[in-house]
Amino acid sequence: MGQSVAVTVLQMHQAMSVIASGGILLQPQIVLGVNDTAGTPLYRFERNETRRVISERTARTVAQMLAGCVLPDGTAPLAAIPGFEVAGKTGTTQKYMPEVMPSGKTKLLPSKKHHVASFVGFFPASRPQVAISVIIDDADAACPGGVAYGGKVAAPSFKRIGEQLIPILDIKTAANTAPVMLTKSVAMQGVRP
């Protein structure tokens, strides 16, 4: 369920980016470049590789497994972007909420009504160009059935963000591109609806 593992959005995003980059840990960066007022690029920040953390073969194998997540029988078919191979992983974590015990003491317990939902992925899966992390905190009240599963609330947001990035970043389908390493990374953190 995820309650015993505490990671930040950036750590999850970096882990997925390692898979997308073929096993290389990339230094996080927020700014891609600096432009003047006319939009002319003045400075571009290049990809900064920290070190290899897993083999390229392992990264490729995990990427193939993660691509199964968006298939019709996977946990996040709503993350699929038509015409593109998507790889990713859903997450649904119960939040620890205060609960009054029969003794009158308050104790933090895993909630059945409050969750953090996520989908972290990249595309095109066989030639990654962008990684996106979507984390949504406590969307349960707005969800059918009252549980905000990652595949139901975060995966559709991943798809919408990815579709909007395709023309902006000029992302080509895997069939139309030469092999490349992950070049762009986008992390988004949701807030309560």
Backbone hydrogen bonds, N-H to C=O, Kabsch-Sander energy under -0.5 kcal/mol:
donor,donor_aa,acceptor,acceptor_aa,energy
5,V,2,G,-1.0
6,A,4,S,-0.5
7,V,5,V,-0.6
12,M,8,T,-2.2
13,H,9,V,-2.8
14,Q,10,L,-2.7
15,A,11,Q,-2.2
16,M,12,M,-2.2
17,S,13,H,-2.4
18,V,14,Q,-1.9
19,I,15,A,-1.3
20,A,16,M,-2.3
21,S,17,S,-2.3
22,G,19,I,-1.3
23,G,18,V,-3.1
24,I,18,V,-0.5
25,L,51,R,-3.2
26,L,24,I,-0.6
27,Q,48,N,-3.1
32,L,30,I,-0.5
34,V,43,Y,-2.9
36,D,40,T,-2.5
39,G,36,D,-2.1
42,L,34,V,-3.6
43,Y,34,V,-1.8
45,F,32,L,-2.7
46,E,44,R,-0.6
49,E,47,R,-0.6
50,T,25,L,-3.4
51,R,25,L,-1.0
53,V,23,G,-3.0
54,I,23,G,-1.5
59,A,55,S,-2.4
60,R,56,E,-2.4
61,T,57,R,-2.3
62,V,58,T,-2.7
63,A,59,A,-2.4
64,Q,60,R,-2.0
65,M,61,T,-1.9
66,L,62,V,-2.8
67,A,63,A,-1.5
68,G,64,Q,-0.6
68,G,65,M,-1.2
69,C,66,L,-1.3
70,V,67,A,-0.9
71,L,68,G,-1.0
74,G,71,L,-2.6
76,A,69,C,-3.0
79,A,76,A,-2.0
80,A,77,P,-1.2
84,F,81,I,-2.4
86,V,84,F,-0.5
87,A,122,F,-2.5
88,G,66,L,-1.5
89,K,120,V,-2.1
91,G,118,S,-2.1
93,T,116,V,-2.6
95,K,114,H,-2.8
97,M,95,K,-0.6
97,M,109,L,-2.7
99,E,107,K,-2.4
101,M,105,K,-3.4
104,G,101,M,-2.6
107,K,99,E,-2.7
109,L,97,M,-2.5
109,L,107,K,-0.5
111,S,95,K,-2.5
116,V,93,T,-2.3
117,A,115,H,-0.5
117,A,136,I,-2.8
118,S,91,G,-2.9
119,F,134,V,-2.1
120,V,89,K,-2.1
121,G,132,I,-2.6
122,F,87,A,-2.7
123,F,130,V,-1.9
125,A,85,E,-1.8
127,R,124,P,-0.8
129,Q,123,F,-2.2
130,V,123,F,-1.7
131,A,184,K,-1.1
132,I,121,G,-2.8
133,S,186,V,-1.2
134,V,119,F,-2.3
135,I,188,M,-0.9
136,I,117,A,-3.3
138,D,115,H,-2.6
138,D,136,I,-0.6
142,A,139,A,-1.3
143,C,140,D,-1.8
146,G,143,C,-2.1
147,V,144,P,-0.7
149,Y,147,V,-1.5
152,K,149,Y,-1.2
153,V,149,Y,-2.3
154,A,149,Y,-0.5
154,A,150,G,-1.0
155,A,150,G,-2.2
157,S,153,V,-0.6
158,F,154,A,-2.2
159,K,155,A,-2.2
160,R,156,P,-2.4
161,I,157,S,-2.7
162,G,158,F,-2.9
163,E,159,K,-2.9
164,Q,160,R,-1.8
165,L,161,I,-1.8
166,I,162,G,-1.5
168,I,164,Q,-0.9
169,L,165,L,-3.3
170,D,166,I,-0.6
171,I,166,I,-2.1
176,N,173,T,-1.5
177,T,174,A,-1.1
183,T,129,Q,-0.6
184,K,129,Q,-1.3
186,V,131,A,-3.7
188,M,133,S,-2.7
190,G,135,I,-3.8
190,G,188,M,-0.5
